[in-house]
């Protein structure tokens, strides 16, 4: 008689240690912010699986410290209050947004119910509001005193292009940042700003600045953008939506902004996909000398998905350029024209060279550099684009 096969007991998720369940839930939160697109709320879903899961997940306050509120949705305030209750005394990352065509009085009421409870625990605030409700949100937070915002270190203004009262928008941003005395990180969508401007943002504590440049006709010069800020402690500056000709213009600037950027060591340029370099070379600029008057401490330069990367590489590292003696690292992650970038790098093979951090596709083209003194590292650009803690 044939023997009956023995059955193997397969561990199920209910047998996982509580710590692992919490870790799984935490991993599910990654990527939800800042784009607001993810609908999956791991902490809420797992807390509904079983009584055991509910005890574990609800009993982990840190899992409830990411408070996301779409103020156009019925029940958003009640859900935010649930998170505030379950997060206990944890510091909060709060993300607020509103949809278009929502009654402003309703938005103001819902917003006031949330700000009343978060101001003393919030460490990160992300605001993505449309042009019509901007004054509503600014009034809600400008009503708080600096003593109520002592834990707020990260502030993000994300929004649309504003055509009505842009000076009032910038004034509100200036006023709010002035109240956040421990601020170390600021994200600002430049659709909120008109140039030339009369207001300036003086933020002595700021370490990281991420600027999203408006992609439309009349885009300001990067030097004018920098002149908006007085941030003497700034060490990291990121421009998003830039183009290669803007970078050439910035590095060749002869006039200086009012503010000093003496402490900036890291400069990052990130571009969305564009067709600029499909055209005939629109400029024949060089960068005859390093921009040491603008960035005297610059040691790391990154070009991510940037158009005209090969021209920039040739201008910065080419045989006719002056050495950027303080530059220790160059990160290159082009999304096209890899061979052109490779050819721009090749003349410097075997010479004294900054460390190269390259996308995997570009790194595969310089494998024969291993016998030289050059240091080449494969680099994932997402590491640069994550928000600093």
C-alpha positions in Angstrom: 0.0 0.0 0.0 1.3 3.4 -0.9 2.2 5.6 2.0 0.4 8.8 2.4 2.6 11.8 1.8 3.4 13.8 4.9 2.0 17.3 5.0 4.3 20.2 5.5 3.1 22.9 7.8 3.5 26.2 6.0 3.9 29.2 8.4 1.2 31.8 7.8 1.4 35.5 8.4 -0.5 35.1 11.7 2.5 33.3 13.1 5.0 36.2 12.4 6.5 38.0 15.3 4.8 41.2 16.2 8.0 43.2 15.5 8.0 41.8 11.9 4.4 42.7 11.4 5.2 46.3 12.4 8.1 46.3 10.0 6.0 45.1 7.2 3.4 47.8 7.9 6.1 50.4 8.0 7.5 49.3 4.7 4.0 49.8 3.2 4.2 53.5 4.1 7.2 54.2 2.0 6.5 56.1 -1.2 3.0 57.3 -0.1 4.4 60.8 0.4 5.2 63.2 -1.2 3.2 62.4 -4.3 -0.2 61.7 -2.6 -1.0 59.1 -5.3 -0.8 55.9 -3.2 -4.2 54.8 -1.9 -2.9 51.8 0.0 -2.7 52.7 3.7 -0.9 49.7 5.2 -1.6 50.6 8.9 -5.3 50.9 8.3 -5.5 47.7 6.2 -3.5 45.5 8.5 -5.4 46.8 11.6 -8.5 45.3 10.0 -7.2 41.8 9.3 -7.8 40.3 12.7 -8.1 41.1 16.3 -4.4 40.1 16.8 -3.3 42.4 14.0 -5.4 45.1 15.4 -3.7 44.9 18.8 -0.2 44.8 17.2 -0.7 47.6 14.7 -2.8 50.0 16.8 -0.3 49.4 19.6 2.6 50.8 17.5 2.1 54.6 17.7 4.9 55.3 15.2 2.8 53.7 12.5 0.1 56.3 12.9 2.4 59.4 12.8 2.0 59.9 9.1 -1.2 62.0 8.9 -2.6 62.5 5.4 -5.7 64.6 4.9 -7.5 65.3 1.7 -9.7 68.2 2.9 -12.1 67.8 0.1 -13.1 64.3 1.3 -15.9 63.8 3.8 -14.5 62.2 6.9 -11.0 63.5 6.4 -11.0 65.4 9.7 -12.3 62.4 11.7 -9.7 60.1 10.1 -7.0 62.6 10.9 -8.2 62.7 14.6 -8.0 58.8 14.6 -4.4 59.0 13.6 -3.6 61.7 16.1 -5.1 59.6 18.9 -3.3 56.4 17.9 0.0 58.2 17.3 -0.1 59.2 21.0 2.9 61.5 21.6 4.9 60.7 18.5 6.1 63.6 16.3 4.0 63.9 13.2 4.5 64.1 9.5 1.4 65.9 8.2 0.4 66.1 4.5 -2.5 68.3 3.6 -4.1 68.7 0.2 -7.3 70.0 -1.3 -9.0 69.2 -4.6 -10.2 71.8 -7.0 -13.7 73.4 -6.8 -14.3 72.8 -3.1 -16.1 75.3 -0.9 -13.4 77.5 0.8 -15.4 77.9 4.0 -15.6 74.1 4.3 -11.8 73.8 3.7 -11.1 76.5 6.3 -13.3 74.7 8.9 -11.7 71.3 8.3 -8.2 72.8 8.3 -8.8 74.6 11.6 -10.0 71.4 13.3 -6.7 69.7 12.3 -4.2 72.5 13.0 -5.7 72.9 16.5 -4.3 69.5 17.4 -1.1 69.1 15.4 0.9 72.3 15.9 2.7 71.1 19.1 3.8 67.7 17.6 4.4 68.4 13.9 8.0 67.9 12.6 7.2 67.8 8.8 4.5 69.7 7.1 3.6 69.2 3.4 1.0 71.5 1.8 -0.4 71.0 -1.7 -3.2 73.4 -2.1 -4.6 75.0 -5.2 -4.5 78.7 -6.0 -8.0 79.4 -4.7 -7.4 78.0 -1.2 -3.9 79.2 -0.6 -5.0 82.2 1.5 -7.1 79.8 3.6 -4.2 77.5 4.5 -1.8 80.4 5.1 -4.1 82.1 7.5 -4.6 78.8 9.4 -0.8 78.4 10.1 0.1 82.1 10.3 -2.3 82.2 13.3 0.2 80.0 15.2 3.1 81.5 17.2 6.7 80.4 16.8 6.5 78.8 20.2 3.8 76.5 18.8 6.0 75.4 15.9 9.2 74.6 17.7 9.2 71.0 16.4 8.7 71.9 12.7 11.9 71.3 10.9 10.7 70.3 7.4 8.3 72.4 5.3 7.1 71.8 1.8 5.0 74.1 -0.4 3.7 72.2 -3.4 1.1 73.7 -5.7 0.0 75.1 -9.0 1.1 78.2 -10.9 -0.6 81.1 -9.2 -1.7 84.1 -11.2 -3.7 86.0 -8.5 -1.9 88.0 -5.8 1.5 86.2 -6.2 3.1 88.8 -3.9 0.6 87.9 -1.2 1.5 84.2 -1.6 5.2 84.9 -1.2 4.6 87.2 1.7 2.7 84.4 3.5 5.6 82.0 2.8 8.1 84.5 4.1 6.0 85.0 7.2 5.5 81.3 7.9 9.2 80.3 7.4 10.1 83.2 9.8 7.9 81.5 12.5 9.7 78.1 12.0 12.9 79.0 13.8 14.3 75.4 13.7 13.6 74.8 10.0 16.3 72.8 8.3 14.6 71.6 5.1 12.4 73.6 2.6 10.8 72.5 -0.6 9.3 75.3 -2.7 7.4 75.2 -6.0 8.4 78.4 -7.8 5.0 78.7 -9.3 4.3 80.4 -6.0 6.7 83.2 -6.8 6.9 86.0 -9.3 10.1 87.6 -10.4 11.4 90.2 -9.8 10.4 90.0 -6.2 10.5 92.3 -3.2 10.4 89.8 -0.4 13.3 87.5 0.6 13.3 84.4 2.7 15.8 84.7 5.6 16.1 81.3 7.2 19.4 81.1 9.2 18.9 77.5 10.3 18.2 76.1 6.8 20.5 73.2 5.6 18.6 71.7 2.6 16.7 73.7 -0.1 14.8 71.9 -2.9 13.4 74.2 -5.6 11.0 73.1 -8.3 11.4 75.5 -11.3 8.2 76.4 -13.2 8.2 74.8 -16.6 6.7 77.5 -18.8 7.5 80.6 -20.7 9.1 83.3 -18.5 10.9 80.9 -16.3 13.2 82.9 -14.0 17.0 82.8 -14.2 18.5 80.5 -11.6 20.5 83.4 -10.2 17.3 85.4 -9.7 15.9 82.4 -7.9 18.9 82.1 -5.6 18.6 85.8 -4.8 15.3 85.0 -3.1 17.0 83.3 -0.2 19.2 84.4 2.7 20.4 81.0 4.0 24.0 81.3 5.3 24.0 77.7 6.8 22.7 76.0 3.6 24.8 72.9 2.6 22.6 71.2 0.0 20.8 72.9 -2.9 18.6 71.0 -5.4 17.0 72.4 -8.5 14.2 70.4 -10.2 13.0 70.9 -13.8 16.2 72.7 -14.9 17.7 72.7 -18.4 21.3 72.6 -19.5 21.4 76.2 -20.8 20.2 77.4 -17.4 23.1 75.7 -15.7 25.6 77.1 -18.2 24.2 80.6 -17.4 24.4 80.1 -13.7 28.0 78.8 -13.7 29.0 81.7 -15.9 27.3 84.4 -13.9 29.4 87.5 -13.2 27.0 89.1 -10.8 26.3 87.7 -7.4 23.1 87.4 -5.4 22.7 89.4 -2.3 22.9 86.2 -0.2 26.0 84.1 0.5 26.1 80.4 -0.4 29.5 79.9 1.2 28.5 76.7 3.0 26.9 74.8 0.0 28.8 71.6 -0.6 26.2 69.7 -2.6 24.5 70.9 -5.8 21.9 68.8 -7.6 20.2 69.5 -10.9 17.3 67.2 -11.8 15.3 67.4 -15.1 12.1 65.9 -16.3 12.2 64.2 -19.7 12.5 66.9 -22.4 13.5 67.2 -26.1 16.1 70.0 -25.8 19.0 67.9 -26.9 17.2 66.5 -29.9 17.7 69.8 -31.6 20.9 71.1 -33.1 23.2 72.4 -30.4 21.5 75.7 -29.4 24.5 77.1 -27.7 28.3 76.9 -27.8 29.1 78.0 -24.2 32.0 77.0 -22.1 32.5 77.3 -18.4 36.0 78.8 -18.3 36.4 78.8 -14.6 34.7 77.1 -11.6 31.9 79.1 -10.0 33.9 79.6 -6.8 32.4 83.0 -6.1 29.0 81.5 -6.0 29.8 78.1 -4.4 33.3 78.3 -2.8 32.8 75.1 -0.8 31.2 73.0 -3.6 32.5 69.4 -3.4 29.6 67.4 -5.0 27.8 68.0 -8.3 25.0 65.9 -9.6 23.2 65.9 -13.0 20.1 63.7 -13.0 18.2 63.2 -16.3 19.7 66.5 -17.3 19.6 67.6 -20.9 22.9 68.5 -22.5 24.8 66.4 -19.9 27.6 65.7 -22.4 28.1 69.4 -23.1 28.2 70.1 -19.3 30.7 67.3 -18.7 33.0 68.6 -21.5 32.7 72.1 -20.2 33.5 71.1 -16.6 36.0 68.3 -17.1 37.2 69.0 -20.6 40.9 69.7 -21.6 40.3 73.4 -21.9 38.5 73.9 -18.6 40.2 75.0 -15.4 40.3 72.3 -12.7 37.5 72.4 -10.1 39.9 71.6 -7.3 37.4 71.2 -4.5 35.1 69.0 -6.5 35.3 65.5 -5.1 32.3 63.8 -6.6 30.4 64.1 -9.8 27.1 62.1 -10.2 25.9 61.5 -13.8 22.6 59.8 -14.5 21.5 60.8 -18.0 18.3 59.3 -19.4 19.6 59.5 -23.0 22.7 60.1 -25.2 24.8 57.8 -23.0 27.4 57.4 -25.7 27.9 61.2 -26.0 28.4 61.4 -22.2 30.8 58.5 -22.4 32.8 60.3 -25.1 32.9 63.5 -23.1 34.4 61.6 -20.2 36.9 59.5 -22.1 39.5 62.2 -22.7 40.1 62.4 -18.9 40.7 58.7 -18.5 43.8 58.1 -16.4 44.0 61.6 -15.1 43.4 62.9 -11.6 39.6 62.8 -11.5 36.8 63.4 -9.0 34.9 60.2 -8.0 32.4 59.4 -10.6 29.0 58.1 -9.5 27.2 56.8 -12.6 23.9 55.2 -13.5 24.2 51.5 -14.1 23.8 52.1 -17.9 26.5 54.7 -18.1 28.8 52.7 -15.8 28.7 49.7 -18.1 30.3 51.8 -20.8 33.4 52.8 -18.7 34.3 49.3 -17.4 37.7 49.6 -19.1 38.5 52.4 -16.7 39.1 49.9 -13.9 42.8 49.8 -14.7 43.2 53.6 -14.2 43.2 55.6 -11.1 39.7 56.8 -11.6 37.1 55.8 -9.0 33.8 54.8 -10.6 30.8 53.8 -8.6 27.4 52.6 -9.8 24.8 54.9 -8.3 21.0 54.8 -7.9 19.7 58.4 -8.4 16.7 57.7 -6.1 19.2 58.0 -3.2 19.7 61.6 -4.1 16.0 62.4 -4.6 14.9 61.1 -1.2 14.1 63.8 1.3 16.8 64.3 4.0 15.9 63.4 7.5 
